[in-house]
Amino acid sequence: MLDAHIVKVRPAFTVDVHLRLSPGERFALFGASGAGKSTALSCIAGLETPDAGAISFDGRMLFPPSLPLYRRPLAYLAQKDSLFPHLTVAGNVCFGLRDFAHDGTRQWVDELADRLGLRALWHESARRISGGQARRVALARMLARRSPLVLLDEPFTALDRPTMNELIDALLEWHRRLGFTLIAVDHRAEILERLCARVAVIESGRVVQQGTWAELVAAPATPMLARLLEAG
């Protein structure tokens, strides 16, 4: 279970968000750009340190104190791919894997490469691949460790719709098999509705509504939420 109370002071407002997720849940943080969604996710990931609050996952404290990034049982996919340009596609996907020689790990990496269409690029330099290909590599690298907590921050920015739908289908398939807890952030409802069953709506750093998508559509808590849902 994830239990997170995140307080982070920003110039415009203070992000103050409390989330409780069941093991294996698919949960969305939804709201307009700049509402504080990515800040909350970044604090869970450990890229930012909260000013107050507490974050735990499966009984392990992530904050306070702030647990080092390499010890956090999670995988994080940011808006930017941040691939290592001096490495090949294979080098990026396998970066940090300590047990690659293990048959199970090798089979899992092979599955990622095949399912995400990376086999033909496997020995290509990361400098020489397209933006859509780089997004697939970043997704494979994130999933390679089979972490129990997966964080997605607007993961499909600048992708065409067929590619986006293909990657969402792959994520949902692997979620069913691996059972990881998933938190996804986006300002587009159409993406989050496919990825996540339950959602928290954030406005100016505060959660204004939580529930299923059907509950949000039936009775949006604020005019801004109603506009976002209408925009899709």
C-alpha positions as CSV (number, residue, x, y, z in Angstrom):
1,M,0.0,0.0,0.0
2,L,1.1,3.6,-0.7
3,D,0.3,6.2,1.9
4,A,1.6,9.6,1.0
5,H,1.0,13.0,2.6
6,I,3.0,15.5,0.5
7,V,3.6,19.1,1.4
8,K,5.7,21.1,-0.9
9,V,5.9,24.9,-0.9
10,R,5.8,26.6,-4.4
11,P,5.9,30.3,-5.3
12,A,2.2,30.4,-6.4
13,F,0.8,28.0,-3.8
14,T,1.6,25.1,-1.5
15,V,1.1,21.6,-2.8
16,D,-0.7,19.6,0.0
17,V,-1.9,16.2,-1.2
18,H,-2.8,13.0,0.7
19,L,-3.1,9.8,-1.2
20,R,-3.8,6.2,-0.1
21,L,-3.5,3.4,-2.8
22,S,-4.2,-0.3,-2.5
23,P,-1.5,-2.7,-3.7
24,G,-1.7,-3.2,-7.5
25,E,-4.0,-0.2,-7.9
26,R,-4.0,1.9,-11.1
27,F,-4.4,5.5,-9.9
28,A,-4.5,8.9,-11.8
29,L,-3.6,12.4,-10.8
30,F,-5.6,14.6,-13.1
31,G,-5.8,18.4,-13.5
32,A,-4.7,21.4,-15.5
33,S,-1.0,22.1,-16.3
34,G,0.7,23.6,-13.3
35,A,-1.8,22.3,-10.7
36,G,0.8,20.4,-8.7
37,K,0.4,16.9,-10.1
38,S,4.0,16.5,-11.2
39,T,5.3,18.0,-8.0
40,A,3.4,15.3,-6.0
41,L,4.8,12.5,-8.3
42,S,8.3,13.9,-8.1
43,C,8.2,13.9,-4.3
44,I,7.1,10.2,-4.3
45,A,9.9,9.4,-6.8
46,G,12.5,11.2,-4.7
47,L,13.5,13.7,-7.3
48,E,12.2,16.4,-4.9
49,T,12.1,16.5,-1.1
50,P,8.8,17.4,0.5
51,D,8.8,20.3,3.0
52,A,6.6,18.2,5.3
53,G,4.4,15.1,5.4
54,A,5.2,11.4,5.2
55,I,5.5,8.9,2.4
56,S,5.5,5.1,2.8
57,F,5.2,2.2,0.4
58,D,4.6,-1.4,1.5
59,G,5.5,-0.5,5.0
60,R,8.8,1.2,4.0
61,M,9.4,4.8,4.7
62,L,10.4,6.9,1.7
63,F,10.2,10.2,3.6
64,P,11.2,11.2,6.3
65,P,14.0,10.9,6.1
66,S,14.4,11.0,2.3
67,L,15.3,7.6,1.1
68,P,18.1,7.7,-1.6
69,L,16.9,7.2,-5.1
70,Y,18.7,4.0,-5.7
71,R,17.0,2.4,-2.7
72,R,13.4,3.3,-3.7
73,P,11.4,0.3,-4.9
74,L,10.0,2.2,-7.9
75,A,10.3,3.0,-11.6
76,Y,9.8,6.5,-12.9
77,L,9.0,7.6,-16.5
78,A,9.4,11.3,-16.9
79,Q,8.2,13.5,-19.8
80,K,11.7,13.6,-21.2
81,D,13.3,10.3,-22.2
82,S,16.8,11.2,-20.8
83,L,18.5,8.3,-22.5
84,F,22.3,7.9,-22.2
85,P,23.4,9.1,-25.7
86,H,26.8,7.3,-25.5
87,L,25.0,3.9,-25.0
88,T,23.2,1.7,-27.4
89,V,19.5,0.9,-27.1
90,A,20.4,-2.3,-25.3
91,G,22.8,-0.5,-23.0
92,N,20.0,2.0,-22.0
93,V,17.4,-0.7,-21.4
94,C,19.7,-2.9,-19.4
95,F,21.4,0.0,-17.5
96,G,21.6,-0.9,-13.8
97,L,20.4,-4.4,-14.1
98,R,22.5,-6.5,-11.8
99,D,21.2,-9.9,-12.6
100,F,21.0,-9.8,-16.3
101,A,22.7,-13.2,-16.6
102,H,19.7,-14.7,-14.7
103,D,17.5,-16.6,-17.2
104,G,14.3,-14.9,-15.9
105,T,15.8,-11.4,-16.3
106,R,17.1,-12.2,-19.8
107,Q,13.7,-13.5,-20.9
108,W,12.0,-10.5,-19.5
109,V,14.3,-8.1,-21.4
110,D,13.8,-10.1,-24.6
111,E,10.1,-9.8,-24.2
112,L,10.3,-6.0,-23.7
113,A,12.5,-5.7,-26.8
114,D,10.1,-7.7,-28.9
115,R,6.8,-6.2,-27.6
116,L,8.1,-2.6,-28.0
117,G,9.6,-3.1,-31.4
118,L,13.2,-2.6,-30.3
119,R,14.8,-5.7,-31.7
120,A,15.9,-4.0,-34.9
121,L,17.4,-1.1,-33.0
122,W,19.0,-3.2,-30.2
123,H,22.6,-2.3,-31.1
124,E,21.9,1.2,-32.5
125,S,23.3,4.3,-30.7
126,A,20.7,6.1,-28.7
127,R,21.8,9.3,-30.6
128,R,20.5,7.8,-33.9
129,I,16.9,6.9,-33.0
130,S,13.7,8.9,-33.5
131,G,11.6,10.5,-30.7
132,G,9.0,7.8,-30.8
133,Q,11.7,5.1,-30.7
134,A,13.3,6.8,-27.7
135,R,10.0,6.8,-25.8
136,R,9.8,3.0,-26.3
137,V,13.4,2.6,-25.1
138,A,12.6,4.8,-22.0
139,L,9.5,2.6,-21.3
140,A,11.5,-0.6,-21.6
141,R,14.3,0.7,-19.3
142,M,11.7,1.7,-16.7
143,L,10.0,-1.7,-16.8
144,A,13.2,-3.8,-16.9
145,R,13.7,-3.9,-13.2
146,R,10.0,-5.0,-12.6
147,S,9.6,-2.5,-9.8
148,P,6.5,-2.8,-7.5
149,L,5.6,0.9,-7.9
150,V,5.5,2.6,-11.4
151,L,5.2,6.3,-11.8
152,L,4.3,7.9,-15.1
153,D,4.5,11.7,-15.7
154,E,2.8,12.6,-18.9
155,P,4.4,9.5,-20.5
156,F,3.0,9.9,-24.0
157,T,3.8,13.6,-24.8
158,A,4.3,14.2,-28.5
159,L,3.5,10.7,-29.6
160,D,1.0,10.0,-32.4
161,R,-2.3,8.3,-31.4
162,P,-1.5,4.8,-32.8
163,T,1.8,4.7,-30.9
164,M,0.2,6.0,-27.8
165,N,-2.5,3.4,-27.9
166,E,0.0,0.6,-28.5
167,L,2.1,1.6,-25.5
168,I,-1.0,1.9,-23.3
169,D,-2.1,-1.6,-24.3
170,A,1.4,-2.9,-23.5
171,L,1.4,-1.2,-20.1
172,L,-2.0,-2.6,-19.2
173,E,-1.0,-6.1,-20.3
174,W,2.1,-6.0,-18.1
175,H,0.2,-4.6,-15.2
176,R,-2.2,-7.5,-15.3
177,R,0.8,-9.9,-15.3
178,L,3.1,-8.2,-12.8
179,G,0.6,-6.5,-10.5
180,F,2.6,-3.4,-9.9
181,T,1.0,-0.3,-8.3
182,L,0.7,2.5,-11.0
183,I,0.3,6.2,-10.6
184,A,-0.1,8.2,-13.8
185,V,-0.1,12.0,-14.2
186,D,-1.6,13.8,-17.2
187,H,-3.8,16.8,-18.1
188,R,-5.7,14.7,-20.8
189,A,-8.6,12.7,-19.4
190,E,-8.7,10.3,-22.5
191,I,-5.3,8.9,-21.6
192,L,-5.8,8.5,-17.9
193,E,-9.2,6.9,-18.3
194,R,-7.6,4.1,-20.2
195,L,-4.8,3.7,-17.8
196,C,-6.4,4.1,-14.4
197,A,-9.6,3.1,-12.7
198,R,-9.5,5.7,-9.9
199,V,-8.5,9.3,-10.0
200,A,-7.7,12.3,-7.8
201,V,-8.3,15.8,-9.2
202,I,-5.7,18.4,-8.2
203,E,-6.3,22.2,-8.4
204,S,-3.8,24.7,-7.1
205,G,-2.0,22.0,-5.1
206,R,-5.1,20.5,-3.4
207,V,-7.2,17.4,-4.1
208,V,-10.7,18.7,-4.9
209,Q,-12.3,15.4,-5.8
210,Q,-11.5,11.6,-5.8
211,G,-13.4,8.7,-7.3
212,T,-14.0,6.8,-10.4
213,W,-14.2,8.5,-13.8
214,A,-18.0,7.9,-13.9
215,E,-18.4,9.7,-10.6
216,L,-16.3,12.7,-11.9
217,V,-18.3,12.9,-15.1
218,A,-21.7,12.6,-13.3
219,A,-20.9,15.4,-10.7
220,P,-17.7,17.3,-11.3
221,A,-16.7,19.2,-8.1
222,T,-15.5,22.4,-9.7
223,P,-16.1,24.4,-12.9
224,M,-12.5,23.9,-14.0
225,L,-12.9,20.1,-13.7
226,A,-16.1,20.2,-15.8
227,R,-14.2,22.1,-18.5
228,L,-11.3,19.7,-18.5
229,L,-13.6,16.7,-18.8
230,E,-15.5,18.4,-21.6
231,A,-12.3,19.0,-23.4
232,G,-11.4,15.3,-23.2
